[in-house]
Amino acid sequence: MSLIASSKTLVLRIIALMQRHPGVIAIFGFLSGVASFVLVDRQAGLAKVLALVLLVSWLWLIMENVLRERIAARFGFELPRPLLRYATQMIHQESLFFVLPFFFITTTWNSSQALFSGLLAAAALVSITDPLYYKWLAPRRWIFLAYHTLALFAVMLTALPIIFKLNTTQSYQYSLAAAVVLSFPSLFSIITVRKWWRGLLLIGLTLAIGAFGWVTRTWVPPATLWLTEVAITTEFDNQNRSPGEGIDSLSVSQLRSSGIYAYTAINAPRGLDERIYHVWQHNGQELERIALDIHGGREKGYRAWTHKKNFPQDVEGNWQIQVLTDAGQLIGVLRFEVTADGGAPASPSTEDQQPPAEVQEPAAAPETEPETDSAPEPAPEAEPQAEPEAEHADQPSTPAGS
């Protein structure tokens, strides 16, 4: 028996088995998805393979009929559609369950980012629920292509910073460009009118999708950046680069006498250079935005902090420090409250952060607090960060990192 005949017989047996025991296939798909979520080695190699496989499988989906005809003409048998759909389903399961941990740990759940991460979770559930995947999703070609594009978009957001050391903004731009290009076939299958303006409508809708994706970029968590430790504190150990006891409230006199530190340790892939911002807000109004350059590779996160001593006249109320990427994607939020003198004393911190603040810091690293000549003024101002070892004090608002 020839190799082609043997392969054809094996394929037909697999199809027959799938038809006789659909429940077993569903259970296997579910277990494989969960296994990839829990056990997969989330390293650059796997991310690169997944991105490549998704691109190739997208091309297959677009040219499926042509390729099946060519294979049938060349080898004498047709690839069964159920087998191809099952292979595509496995790709979706592995890809979506691969990226879910990244997005879940980086999502600020009381923000619009919950919408995107919730959409990814729903897509992952569809990939392991055969009745939804085969009877609702697969027959609707334009939805199926959009689903595949979403999976590719999420994988690229995760893979590009790990593989090519692209920062979050660059990764989002490339991923969005790929998603826009891949959305064109879905739009082509939806818009079936045979008018002269069909091409213009297709181009317009494609550009609109790109514009919508860029405007709503703040809804998408930065997949490879997350907080490992945060603190709001009035004390800081410069020698060990570690914050004092965290607080979530303090009085006006305490604030003005010692100022306040906003401390963050941010996990980032090795070799990645990223600019982030500490955005100080009082009662919802932005007061200043301080740039901090971080470098990936430290197991417990790159430490960066800002020390604010210059405040407006009215400081009572709710304060928060948003930690943002250069593109405006939210990494996390720190919060504290300033009360009138005679109110409750400073209390242990319960800052809003993504992971629990359990990380302890290793040995000291270089720190810089650039000296400025500015005197305290009612309006706060921000200072840039540098890396050489130096130390100066008594600044209106000082960034630092290690």
BALOBA-1460 file (C-alpha; in Angstrom, 3 decimals):
// residues 402
<rec num="1" residu="m" x="0.000" y="0.000" z="0.000"/>
<rec num="2" residu="s" x="1.421" y="3.390" z="-0.999"/>
<rec num="3" residu="l" x="2.104" y="6.160" z="1.490"/>
<rec num="4" residu="i" x="-0.692" y="8.308" z="0.052"/>
<rec num="5" residu="a" x="-3.220" y="5.465" z="0.344"/>
<rec num="6" residu="s" x="-2.118" y="4.794" z="3.945"/>
<rec num="7" residu="s" x="-2.443" y="8.458" z="4.853"/>
<rec num="8" residu="k" x="-5.909" y="8.613" z="3.288"/>
<rec num="9" residu="t" x="-7.030" y="5.558" z="5.260"/>
<rec num="10" residu="l" x="-5.709" y="7.045" z="8.508"/>
<rec num="11" residu="v" x="-7.483" y="10.357" z="7.906"/>
<rec num="12" residu="l" x="-10.766" y="8.586" z="7.168"/>
<rec num="13" residu="r" x="-10.466" y="6.563" z="10.380"/>
<rec num="14" residu="i" x="-9.867" y="9.740" z="12.401"/>
<rec num="15" residu="i" x="-12.959" y="11.330" z="10.877"/>
<rec num="16" residu="a" x="-15.052" y="8.249" z="11.623"/>
<rec num="17" residu="l" x="-13.821" y="8.266" z="15.226"/>
<rec num="18" residu="m" x="-14.699" y="11.953" z="15.595"/>
<rec num="19" residu="q" x="-18.202" y="11.303" z="14.269"/>
<rec num="20" residu="r" x="-18.819" y="8.318" z="16.575"/>
<rec num="21" residu="h" x="-17.487" y="9.974" z="19.755"/>
<rec num="22" residu="p" x="-17.997" y="13.738" z="19.557"/>
<rec num="23" residu="g" x="-18.138" y="14.003" z="23.354"/>
<rec num="24" residu="v" x="-14.659" y="12.511" z="23.729"/>
<rec num="25" residu="i" x="-13.240" y="15.006" z="21.241"/>
<rec num="26" residu="a" x="-14.860" y="17.890" z="23.143"/>
<rec num="27" residu="i" x="-13.397" y="16.676" z="26.441"/>
<rec num="28" residu="f" x="-9.965" y="16.285" z="24.857"/>
<rec num="29" residu="g" x="-10.185" y="19.797" z="23.443"/>
<rec num="30" residu="f" x="-11.166" y="21.203" z="26.825"/>
<rec num="31" residu="l" x="-8.341" y="19.397" z="28.642"/>
<rec num="32" residu="s" x="-5.773" y="20.467" z="26.049"/>
<rec num="33" residu="g" x="-6.873" y="24.075" z="26.434"/>
<rec num="34" residu="v" x="-6.663" y="23.992" z="30.220"/>
<rec num="35" residu="a" x="-3.282" y="22.231" z="30.032"/>
<rec num="36" residu="s" x="-1.895" y="24.959" z="27.791"/>
<rec num="37" residu="f" x="-3.184" y="27.567" z="30.260"/>
<rec num="38" residu="v" x="-1.545" y="25.942" z="33.288"/>
<rec num="39" residu="l" x="1.471" y="24.043" z="32.006"/>
<rec num="40" residu="v" x="2.695" y="25.774" z="28.873"/>
<rec num="41" residu="d" x="6.209" y="27.201" z="28.986"/>
<rec num="42" residu="r" x="5.461" y="30.835" z="28.146"/>
<rec num="43" residu="q" x="8.779" y="31.715" z="26.582"/>
<rec num="44" residu="a" x="9.825" y="33.515" z="23.427"/>
<rec num="45" residu="g" x="10.103" y="30.296" z="21.405"/>
<rec num="46" residu="l" x="6.496" y="29.259" z="21.925"/>
<rec num="47" residu="a" x="5.220" y="32.789" z="21.367"/>
<rec num="48" residu="k" x="7.059" y="32.932" z="18.041"/>
<rec num="49" residu="v" x="5.692" y="29.547" z="16.932"/>
<rec num="50" residu="l" x="2.109" y="30.496" z="17.858"/>
<rec num="51" residu="a" x="2.275" y="33.783" z="15.977"/>
<rec num="52" residu="l" x="3.679" y="32.040" z="12.884"/>
<rec num="53" residu="v" x="1.107" y="29.236" z="13.041"/>
<rec num="54" residu="l" x="-1.759" y="31.714" z="13.337"/>
<rec num="55" residu="l" x="-0.528" y="33.663" z="10.313"/>
<rec num="56" residu="v" x="-0.213" y="30.493" z="8.239"/>
<rec num="57" residu="s" x="-3.602" y="29.215" z="9.395"/>
<rec num="58" residu="w" x="-5.189" y="32.570" z="8.517"/>
<rec num="59" residu="l" x="-3.823" y="32.250" z="4.982"/>
<rec num="60" residu="w" x="-5.225" y="28.723" z="4.895"/>
<rec num="61" residu="l" x="-8.668" y="29.941" z="5.944"/>
<rec num="62" residu="i" x="-8.646" y="32.558" z="3.190"/>
<rec num="63" residu="m" x="-7.479" y="30.159" z="0.469"/>
<rec num="64" residu="e" x="-9.043" y="26.987" z="1.852"/>
<rec num="65" residu="n" x="-11.072" y="26.013" z="-1.213"/>
<rec num="66" residu="v" x="-8.221" y="26.632" z="-3.665"/>
<rec num="67" residu="l" x="-5.691" y="24.738" z="-1.546"/>
<rec num="68" residu="r" x="-8.029" y="21.769" z="-1.035"/>
<rec num="69" residu="e" x="-8.559" y="21.521" z="-4.800"/>
<rec num="70" residu="r" x="-4.813" y="21.666" z="-5.464"/>
<rec num="71" residu="i" x="-4.107" y="18.980" z="-2.870"/>
<rec num="72" residu="a" x="-6.854" y="16.798" z="-4.307"/>
<rec num="73" residu="a" x="-5.440" y="17.197" z="-7.815"/>
<rec num="74" residu="r" x="-1.866" y="16.550" z="-6.697"/>
<rec num="75" residu="f" x="-2.321" y="13.691" z="-4.223"/>
<rec num="76" residu="g" x="-5.631" y="12.203" z="-5.257"/>
<rec num="77" residu="f" x="-7.725" y="12.840" z="-2.130"/>
<rec num="78" residu="e" x="-9.446" y="15.759" z="-0.442"/>
<rec num="79" residu="l" x="-8.653" y="16.895" z="3.053"/>
<rec num="80" residu="p" x="-11.881" y="16.496" z="5.056"/>
<rec num="81" residu="r" x="-13.305" y="19.805" z="6.271"/>
<rec num="82" residu="p" x="-14.049" y="18.451" z="9.795"/>
<rec num="83" residu="l" x="-10.396" y="17.534" z="10.270"/>
<rec num="84" residu="l" x="-9.260" y="20.973" z="9.122"/>
<rec num="85" residu="r" x="-11.766" y="22.665" z="11.425"/>
<rec num="86" residu="y" x="-10.566" y="20.542" z="14.324"/>
<rec num="87" residu="a" x="-6.935" y="21.505" z="13.655"/>
<rec num="88" residu="t" x="-7.927" y="25.172" z="13.533"/>
<rec num="89" residu="q" x="-9.858" y="24.774" z="16.788"/>
<rec num="90" residu="m" x="-6.773" y="23.352" z="18.496"/>
<rec num="91" residu="i" x="-4.727" y="26.324" z="17.265"/>
<rec num="92" residu="h" x="-7.323" y="28.721" z="18.708"/>
<rec num="93" residu="q" x="-7.361" y="26.872" z="22.025"/>
<rec num="94" residu="e" x="-3.589" y="26.899" z="22.416"/>
<rec num="95" residu="s" x="-3.270" y="30.542" z="21.340"/>
<rec num="96" residu="l" x="-6.066" y="31.976" z="23.474"/>
<rec num="97" residu="f" x="-5.161" y="30.012" z="26.579"/>
<rec num="98" residu="f" x="-1.527" y="31.004" z="26.048"/>
<rec num="99" residu="v" x="-2.281" y="34.751" z="26.186"/>
<rec num="100" residu="l" x="-5.017" y="34.712" z="28.839"/>
<rec num="101" residu="p" x="-2.645" y="34.658" z="31.857"/>
<rec num="102" residu="f" x="-0.746" y="37.652" z="30.480"/>
<rec num="103" residu="f" x="-3.886" y="39.722" z="30.012"/>
<rec num="104" residu="f" x="-5.547" y="38.598" z="33.228"/>
<rec num="105" residu="i" x="-2.587" y="39.639" z="35.382"/>
<rec num="106" residu="t" x="-2.171" y="42.992" z="33.598"/>
<rec num="107" residu="t" x="-5.862" y="43.956" z="33.531"/>
<rec num="108" residu="t" x="-7.141" y="46.680" z="35.820"/>
<rec num="109" residu="w" x="-10.553" y="45.121" z="36.355"/>
<rec num="110" residu="n" x="-12.400" y="48.266" z="37.428"/>
<rec num="111" residu="s" x="-11.527" y="49.960" z="34.130"/>
<rec num="112" residu="s" x="-12.469" y="49.558" z="30.469"/>
<rec num="113" residu="q" x="-9.672" y="46.975" z="30.142"/>
<rec num="114" residu="a" x="-12.097" y="44.440" z="31.633"/>
<rec num="115" residu="l" x="-14.058" y="44.558" z="28.341"/>
<rec num="116" residu="f" x="-11.114" y="43.382" z="26.230"/>
<rec num="117" residu="s" x="-9.965" y="40.715" z="28.690"/>
<rec num="118" residu="g" x="-13.558" y="39.549" z="29.071"/>
<rec num="119" residu="l" x="-13.820" y="39.268" z="25.281"/>
<rec num="120" residu="l" x="-10.660" y="37.127" z="25.202"/>
<rec num="121" residu="a" x="-12.042" y="34.909" z="27.970"/>
<rec num="122" residu="a" x="-15.312" y="34.475" z="26.063"/>
<rec num="123" residu="a" x="-13.388" y="33.604" z="22.885"/>
<rec num="124" residu="a" x="-11.356" y="31.006" z="24.811"/>
<rec num="125" residu="l" x="-14.551" y="29.430" z="26.176"/>
<rec num="126" residu="v" x="-15.999" y="29.241" z="22.651"/>
<rec num="127" residu="s" x="-12.848" y="27.432" z="21.481"/>
<rec num="128" residu="i" x="-13.436" y="24.589" z="23.995"/>
<rec num="129" residu="t" x="-17.229" y="24.429" z="23.591"/>
<rec num="130" residu="d" x="-17.858" y="22.335" z="20.481"/>
<rec num="131" residu="p" x="-21.557" y="23.174" z="19.970"/>
<rec num="132" residu="l" x="-20.730" y="26.896" z="19.907"/>
<rec num="133" residu="y" x="-17.559" y="26.513" z="17.878"/>
<rec num="134" residu="y" x="-18.856" y="24.156" z="15.169"/>
<rec num="135" residu="k" x="-22.557" y="24.995" z="14.952"/>
<rec num="136" residu="w" x="-22.501" y="28.759" z="15.522"/>
<rec num="137" residu="l" x="-18.999" y="30.123" z="14.846"/>
<rec num="138" residu="a" x="-17.508" y="28.004" z="12.034"/>
<rec num="139" residu="p" x="-20.472" y="28.242" z="9.596"/>
<rec num="140" residu="r" x="-20.440" y="32.072" z="9.754"/>
<rec num="141" residu="r" x="-17.321" y="32.737" z="7.748"/>
<rec num="142" residu="w" x="-16.953" y="36.456" z="8.431"/>
<rec num="143" residu="i" x="-17.376" y="35.962" z="12.199"/>
<rec num="144" residu="f" x="-14.950" y="33.037" z="12.051"/>
<rec num="145" residu="l" x="-12.318" y="35.193" z="10.320"/>
<rec num="146" residu="a" x="-12.878" y="38.003" z="12.845"/>
<rec num="147" residu="y" x="-12.444" y="35.474" z="15.650"/>
<rec num="148" residu="h" x="-9.193" y="34.274" z="14.130"/>
<rec num="149" residu="t" x="-7.998" y="37.880" z="13.755"/>
<rec num="150" residu="l" x="-8.730" y="38.557" z="17.443"/>
<rec num="151" residu="a" x="-6.627" y="35.550" z="18.446"/>
<rec num="152" residu="l" x="-3.749" y="36.707" z="16.228"/>
<rec num="153" residu="f" x="-4.004" y="40.272" z="17.586"/>
<rec num="154" residu="a" x="-3.732" y="39.025" z="21.186"/>
<rec num="155" residu="v" x="-0.812" y="36.707" z="20.395"/>
<rec num="156" residu="m" x="1.105" y="39.475" z="18.599"/>
<rec num="157" residu="l" x="0.598" y="41.876" z="21.522"/>
<rec num="158" residu="t" x="2.184" y="39.253" z="23.754"/>
<rec num="159" residu="a" x="4.849" y="37.923" z="21.384"/>
<rec num="160" residu="l" x="6.351" y="41.075" z="19.864"/>
<rec num="161" residu="p" x="7.784" y="42.514" z="23.131"/>
<rec num="162" residu="i" x="9.165" y="39.085" z="24.076"/>
<rec num="163" residu="i" x="10.667" y="38.156" z="20.707"/>
<rec num="164" residu="f" x="11.697" y="41.472" z="19.137"/>
<rec num="165" residu="k" x="11.958" y="43.640" z="22.290"/>
<rec num="166" residu="l" x="9.479" y="46.137" z="20.861"/>
<rec num="167" residu="n" x="8.002" y="48.502" z="23.421"/>
<rec num="168" residu="t" x="4.292" y="48.451" z="24.175"/>
<rec num="169" residu="t" x="3.422" y="51.276" z="21.786"/>
<rec num="170" residu="q" x="5.299" y="49.720" z="18.855"/>
<rec num="171" residu="s" x="3.800" y="46.295" z="19.563"/>
<rec num="172" residu="y" x="0.304" y="47.724" z="19.594"/>
<rec num="173" residu="q" x="0.849" y="49.598" z="16.326"/>
<rec num="174" residu="y" x="2.146" y="46.505" z="14.496"/>
<rec num="175" residu="s" x="-0.544" y="44.256" z="15.962"/>
<rec num="176" residu="l" x="-3.286" y="46.701" z="15.048"/>
<rec num="177" residu="a" x="-1.929" y="47.041" z="11.510"/>
<rec num="178" residu="a" x="-1.985" y="43.254" z="11.117"/>
<rec num="179" residu="a" x="-5.532" y="43.059" z="12.496"/>
<rec num="180" residu="v" x="-6.723" y="45.781" z="10.112"/>
<rec num="181" residu="v" x="-5.225" y="43.995" z="7.095"/>
<rec num="182" residu="l" x="-6.696" y="40.663" z="8.170"/>
<rec num="183" residu="s" x="-10.136" y="42.206" z="8.707"/>
<rec num="184" residu="f" x="-10.449" y="43.043" z="5.004"/>
<rec num="185" residu="p" x="-11.551" y="39.535" z="3.906"/>
<rec num="186" residu="s" x="-14.274" y="39.519" z="6.571"/>
<rec num="187" residu="l" x="-15.598" y="42.857" z="5.318"/>
<rec num="188" residu="f" x="-15.350" y="41.612" z="1.737"/>
<rec num="189" residu="s" x="-17.607" y="38.655" z="2.529"/>
<rec num="190" residu="i" x="-20.150" y="40.877" z="4.319"/>
<rec num="191" residu="i" x="-20.484" y="43.611" z="1.689"/>
<rec num="192" residu="t" x="-21.875" y="41.775" z="-1.320"/>
<rec num="193" residu="v" x="-23.446" y="44.644" z="-3.287"/>
<rec num="194" residu="r" x="-22.150" y="44.922" z="-6.838"/>
<rec num="195" residu="k" x="-21.870" y="48.692" z="-7.072"/>
<rec num="196" residu="w" x="-19.022" y="50.971" z="-8.088"/>
<rec num="197" residu="w" x="-18.744" y="52.313" z="-4.564"/>
<rec num="198" residu="r" x="-18.182" y="48.874" z="-2.997"/>
<rec num="199" residu="g" x="-14.390" y="49.298" z="-3.081"/>
<rec num="200" residu="l" x="-14.578" y="52.719" z="-1.452"/>
<rec num="201" residu="l" x="-16.853" y="51.332" z="1.253"/>
<rec num="202" residu="l" x="-14.465" y="48.453" z="1.935"/>
<rec num="203" residu="i" x="-11.503" y="50.801" z="2.229"/>
<rec num="204" residu="g" x="-13.465" y="53.214" z="4.416"/>
<rec num="205" residu="l" x="-14.618" y="50.499" z="6.803"/>
<rec num="206" residu="t" x="-11.101" y="49.032" z="7.011"/>
<rec num="207" residu="l" x="-9.675" y="52.443" z="7.917"/>
<rec num="208" residu="a" x="-12.509" y="52.973" z="10.411"/>
<rec num="209" residu="i" x="-11.599" y="49.704" z="12.144"/>
<rec num="210" residu="g" x="-7.998" y="50.891" z="12.400"/>
<rec num="211" residu="a" x="-9.034" y="54.270" z="13.802"/>
<rec num="212" residu="f" x="-11.365" y="52.624" z="16.329"/>
<rec num="213" residu="g" x="-8.588" y="50.263" z="17.416"/>
<rec num="214" residu="w" x="-6.205" y="53.152" z="18.010"/>
<rec num="215" residu="v" x="-8.717" y="55.357" z="19.850"/>
<rec num="216" residu="t" x="-9.685" y="52.472" z="22.140"/>
<rec num="217" residu="r" x="-6.094" y="51.369" z="22.825"/>
<rec num="218" residu="t" x="-6.563" y="52.282" z="26.494"/>
<rec num="219" residu="w" x="-9.083" y="49.412" z="26.680"/>
<rec num="220" residu="v" x="-6.297" y="46.918" z="25.941"/>
<rec num="221" residu="p" x="-4.003" y="45.906" z="28.826"/>
<rec num="222" residu="p" x="-0.229" y="46.039" z="28.192"/>
<rec num="223" residu="a" x="0.230" y="42.274" z="27.951"/>
<rec num="224" residu="t" x="3.870" y="42.081" z="29.097"/>
<rec num="225" residu="l" x="3.930" y="44.817" z="31.768"/>
<rec num="226" residu="w" x="2.488" y="44.322" z="35.237"/>
<rec num="227" residu="l" x="3.044" y="45.545" z="38.767"/>
<rec num="228" residu="t" x="4.805" y="43.184" z="41.146"/>
<rec num="229" residu="e" x="4.908" y="45.587" z="44.101"/>
<rec num="230" residu="v" x="3.433" y="49.004" z="44.894"/>
<rec num="231" residu="a" x="3.452" y="51.324" z="47.875"/>
<rec num="232" residu="i" x="2.272" y="54.750" z="48.940"/>
<rec num="233" residu="t" x="4.554" y="55.819" z="51.781"/>
<rec num="234" residu="t" x="6.088" y="58.812" z="53.558"/>
<rec num="235" residu="e" x="9.429" y="57.044" z="54.065"/>
<rec num="236" residu="f" x="11.937" y="55.534" z="51.671"/>
<rec num="237" residu="d" x="15.185" y="53.621" z="52.225"/>
<rec num="238" residu="n" x="17.503" y="55.043" z="49.570"/>
<rec num="239" residu="q" x="20.302" y="52.619" z="50.393"/>
<rec num="240" residu="n" x="18.193" y="49.501" z="49.796"/>
<rec num="241" residu="r" x="15.826" y="51.157" z="47.322"/>
<rec num="242" residu="s" x="12.818" y="49.961" z="49.295"/>
<rec num="243" residu="p" x="9.699" y="51.794" z="50.509"/>
<rec num="244" residu="g" x="8.639" y="52.216" z="54.119"/>
<rec num="245" residu="e" x="5.325" y="51.091" z="55.542"/>
<rec num="246" residu="g" x="2.492" y="51.602" z="53.096"/>
<rec num="247" residu="i" x="-0.395" y="53.907" z="53.948"/>
<rec num="248" residu="d" x="-3.758" y="54.673" z="52.406"/>
<rec num="249" residu="s" x="-4.526" y="57.928" z="54.247"/>
<rec num="250" residu="l" x="-2.684" y="60.765" z="55.988"/>
<rec num="251" residu="s" x="-3.399" y="64.252" z="57.288"/>
<rec num="252" residu="v" x="-2.629" y="67.561" z="55.593"/>
<rec num="253" residu="s" x="0.183" y="68.364" z="58.040"/>
<rec num="254" residu="q" x="1.774" y="64.931" z="57.556"/>
<rec num="255" residu="l" x="1.664" y="65.375" z="53.788"/>
<rec num="256" residu="r" x="3.243" y="68.805" z="53.824"/>
<rec num="257" residu="s" x="5.934" y="67.906" z="56.349"/>
<rec num="258" residu="s" x="7.351" y="64.815" z="54.638"/>
<rec num="259" residu="g" x="5.815" y="64.624" z="51.181"/>
<rec num="260" residu="i" x="4.712" y="61.316" z="49.697"/>
<rec num="261" residu="y" x="6.400" y="58.544" z="47.705"/>
<rec num="262" residu="a" x="4.677" y="56.549" z="44.954"/>
<rec num="263" residu="y" x="6.646" y="53.320" z="44.510"/>
<rec num="264" residu="t" x="6.152" y="50.723" z="41.772"/>
<rec num="265" residu="a" x="8.030" y="47.597" z="40.713"/>
<rec num="266" residu="i" x="7.133" y="46.621" z="37.144"/>
<rec num="267" residu="n" x="7.748" y="43.257" z="35.510"/>
<rec num="268" residu="a" x="8.920" y="43.525" z="31.891"/>
<rec num="269" residu="p" x="10.544" y="41.076" z="29.429"/>
<rec num="270" residu="r" x="14.342" y="40.876" z="29.448"/>
<rec num="271" residu="g" x="15.924" y="43.392" z="27.097"/>
<rec num="272" residu="l" x="12.802" y="45.566" z="26.823"/>
<rec num="273" residu="d" x="13.219" y="49.324" z="27.297"/>
<rec num="274" residu="e" x="9.962" y="51.084" z="28.065"/>
<rec num="275" residu="r" x="8.939" y="54.590" z="29.050"/>
<rec num="276" residu="i" x="6.167" y="54.763" z="31.612"/>
<rec num="277" residu="y" x="4.496" y="57.636" z="33.444"/>
<rec num="278" residu="h" x="3.390" y="58.306" z="36.993"/>
<rec num="279" residu="v" x="0.342" y="60.524" z="36.534"/>
<rec num="280" residu="w" x="-0.602" y="62.299" z="39.772"/>
<rec num="281" residu="q" x="-4.290" y="63.204" z="40.079"/>
<rec num="282" residu="h" x="-6.218" y="65.012" z="42.807"/>
<rec num="283" residu="n" x="-10.009" y="64.574" z="42.931"/>
<rec num="284" residu="g" x="-9.955" y="63.442" z="39.294"/>
<rec num="285" residu="q" x="-7.831" y="66.368" z="38.030"/>
<rec num="286" residu="e" x="-4.378" y="65.665" z="36.595"/>
<rec num="287" residu="l" x="-1.653" y="67.699" z="38.293"/>
<rec num="288" residu="e" x="1.504" y="66.314" z="36.727"/>
<rec num="289" residu="r" x="2.847" y="63.526" z="34.556"/>
<rec num="290" residu="i" x="6.342" y="62.233" z="35.365"/>
<rec num="291" residu="a" x="8.267" y="60.109" z="32.837"/>
<rec num="292" residu="l" x="10.276" y="57.096" z="34.015"/>
<rec num="293" residu="d" x="12.398" y="54.836" z="31.807"/>
<rec num="294" residu="i" x="12.355" y="51.191" z="32.891"/>
<rec num="295" residu="h" x="14.386" y="48.210" z="31.694"/>
<rec num="296" residu="g" x="13.137" y="44.631" z="31.619"/>
<rec num="297" residu="g" x="14.790" y="41.519" z="32.969"/>
<rec num="298" residu="r" x="14.664" y="41.840" z="36.760"/>
<rec num="299" residu="e" x="12.778" y="38.872" z="38.167"/>
<rec num="300" residu="k" x="11.014" y="40.937" z="40.808"/>
<rec num="301" residu="g" x="10.349" y="43.928" z="38.622"/>
<rec num="302" residu="y" x="12.135" y="47.163" z="37.748"/>
<rec num="303" residu="r" x="11.752" y="49.617" z="40.638"/>
<rec num="304" residu="a" x="10.644" y="53.158" z="39.891"/>
<rec num="305" residu="w" x="9.317" y="55.808" z="42.236"/>
<rec num="306" residu="t" x="8.385" y="59.471" z="42.413"/>
<rec num="307" residu="h" x="8.647" y="61.688" z="45.495"/>
<rec num="308" residu="k" x="6.232" y="64.587" z="45.626"/>
<rec num="309" residu="k" x="6.749" y="67.452" z="48.102"/>
<rec num="310" residu="n" x="5.182" y="70.377" z="46.284"/>
<rec num="311" residu="f" x="1.392" y="70.527" z="46.556"/>
<rec num="312" residu="p" x="-1.390" y="72.970" z="45.725"/>
<rec num="313" residu="q" x="-3.091" y="74.933" z="48.492"/>
<rec num="314" residu="d" x="-6.077" y="72.575" z="48.710"/>
<rec num="315" residu="v" x="-4.807" y="69.028" z="49.175"/>
<rec num="316" residu="e" x="-7.693" y="67.343" z="50.988"/>
<rec num="317" residu="g" x="-9.539" y="64.608" z="49.135"/>
<rec num="318" residu="n" x="-8.789" y="61.585" z="47.013"/>
<rec num="319" residu="w" x="-5.431" y="61.191" z="45.280"/>
<rec num="320" residu="q" x="-4.342" y="58.594" z="42.777"/>
<rec num="321" residu="i" x="-1.248" y="57.836" z="40.747"/>
<rec num="322" residu="q" x="-1.959" y="56.148" z="37.437"/>
<rec num="323" residu="v" x="0.908" y="54.126" z="35.974"/>
<rec num="324" residu="l" x="0.646" y="54.448" z="32.183"/>
<rec num="325" residu="t" x="2.577" y="53.372" z="29.113"/>
<rec num="326" residu="d" x="3.705" y="55.870" z="26.511"/>
<rec num="327" residu="a" x="0.554" y="55.047" z="24.500"/>
<rec num="328" residu="g" x="-1.706" y="55.648" z="27.504"/>
<rec num="329" residu="q" x="-2.401" y="52.010" z="28.408"/>
<rec num="330" residu="l" x="-3.037" y="51.587" z="32.115"/>
<rec num="331" residu="i" x="-0.588" y="49.372" z="34.042"/>
<rec num="332" residu="g" x="-2.054" y="50.027" z="37.487"/>
<rec num="333" residu="v" x="-3.374" y="52.606" z="39.951"/>
<rec num="334" residu="l" x="-2.212" y="53.637" z="43.428"/>
<rec num="335" residu="r" x="-4.623" y="55.511" z="45.695"/>
<rec num="336" residu="f" x="-4.509" y="57.431" z="48.956"/>
<rec num="337" residu="e" x="-6.630" y="59.991" z="50.801"/>
<rec num="338" residu="v" x="-5.615" y="63.240" z="52.491"/>
<rec num="339" residu="t" x="-7.755" y="64.191" z="55.477"/>
<rec num="340" residu="a" x="-8.005" y="67.394" z="57.496"/>
<rec num="341" residu="d" x="-5.719" y="67.767" z="60.495"/>
<rec num="342" residu="g" x="-7.149" y="65.977" z="63.507"/>
<rec num="343" residu="g" x="-8.586" y="63.189" z="61.358"/>
<rec num="344" residu="a" x="-7.600" y="59.542" z="61.344"/>
<rec num="345" residu="p" x="-3.854" y="58.808" z="61.472"/>
<rec num="346" residu="a" x="-2.018" y="57.128" z="58.665"/>
<rec num="347" residu="s" x="-3.189" y="53.552" z="58.249"/>
<rec num="348" residu="p" x="-1.830" y="50.455" z="56.446"/>
<rec num="349" residu="s" x="-2.140" y="50.631" z="52.706"/>
<rec num="350" residu="t" x="-4.734" y="48.915" z="50.555"/>
<rec num="351" residu="e" x="-3.659" y="50.369" z="47.191"/>
<rec num="352" residu="d" x="-5.445" y="49.236" z="44.047"/>
<rec num="353" residu="q" x="-2.959" y="47.085" z="42.159"/>
<rec num="354" residu="q" x="-3.040" y="44.094" z="39.890"/>
<rec num="355" residu="p" x="-1.089" y="41.372" z="41.767"/>
<rec num="356" residu="p" x="-0.653" y="41.116" z="45.549"/>
<rec num="357" residu="a" x="2.221" y="43.276" z="46.811"/>
<rec num="358" residu="e" x="4.274" y="40.401" z="48.184"/>
<rec num="359" residu="v" x="7.565" y="40.855" z="46.365"/>
<rec num="360" residu="q" x="10.696" y="41.618" z="48.358"/>
<rec num="361" residu="e" x="13.530" y="43.520" z="46.764"/>
<rec num="362" residu="p" x="17.033" y="42.155" z="46.111"/>
<rec num="363" residu="a" x="20.249" y="44.085" z="46.463"/>
<rec num="364" residu="a" x="20.448" y="47.799" z="45.822"/>
<rec num="365" residu="a" x="20.607" y="49.261" z="42.339"/>
<rec num="366" residu="p" x="21.683" y="52.678" z="41.012"/>
<rec num="367" residu="e" x="19.358" y="55.574" z="41.631"/>
<rec num="368" residu="t" x="19.246" y="59.172" z="40.481"/>
<rec num="369" residu="e" x="17.309" y="62.091" z="41.830"/>
<rec num="370" residu="p" x="18.288" y="65.063" z="39.649"/>
<rec num="371" residu="e" x="18.648" y="68.289" z="41.566"/>
<rec num="372" residu="t" x="16.581" y="71.244" z="40.434"/>
<rec num="373" residu="d" x="16.714" y="74.909" z="41.302"/>
<rec num="374" residu="s" x="12.954" y="75.313" z="41.453"/>
<rec num="375" residu="a" x="11.502" y="76.552" z="44.722"/>
<rec num="376" residu="p" x="8.228" y="75.248" z="46.135"/>
<rec num="377" residu="e" x="5.276" y="76.703" z="44.292"/>
<rec num="378" residu="p" x="1.512" y="76.170" z="44.452"/>
<rec num="379" residu="a" x="1.606" y="74.411" z="41.072"/>
<rec num="380" residu="p" x="3.566" y="71.096" z="41.031"/>
<rec num="381" residu="e" x="6.180" y="70.316" z="38.443"/>
<rec num="382" residu="a" x="7.900" y="67.143" z="37.259"/>
<rec num="383" residu="e" x="11.540" y="66.300" z="36.771"/>
<rec num="384" residu="p" x="13.053" y="63.828" z="34.252"/>
<rec num="385" residu="q" x="14.849" y="60.653" z="35.268"/>
<rec num="386" residu="a" x="18.460" y="59.626" z="34.698"/>
<rec num="387" residu="e" x="20.432" y="56.504" z="35.557"/>
<rec num="388" residu="p" x="23.916" y="57.490" z="36.874"/>
<rec num="389" residu="e" x="24.522" y="57.166" z="40.578"/>
<rec num="390" residu="a" x="23.796" y="60.449" z="42.307"/>
<rec num="391" residu="e" x="21.540" y="61.643" z="45.020"/>
<rec num="392" residu="h" x="19.914" y="64.989" z="45.741"/>
<rec num="393" residu="a" x="16.952" y="65.866" z="47.886"/>
<rec num="394" residu="d" x="14.216" y="68.395" z="48.550"/>
<rec num="395" residu="q" x="12.605" y="68.541" z="45.132"/>
<rec num="396" residu="p" x="9.025" y="69.390" z="44.242"/>
<rec num="397" residu="s" x="8.477" y="65.998" z="42.609"/>
<rec num="398" residu="t" x="11.298" y="63.574" z="41.956"/>
<rec num="399" residu="p" x="11.344" y="60.458" z="39.766"/>
<rec num="400" residu="a" x="13.803" y="57.642" z="40.239"/>
<rec num="401" residu="g" x="14.215" y="54.031" z="39.266"/>
<rec num="402" residu="s" x="16.330" y="50.918" z="39.389"/>
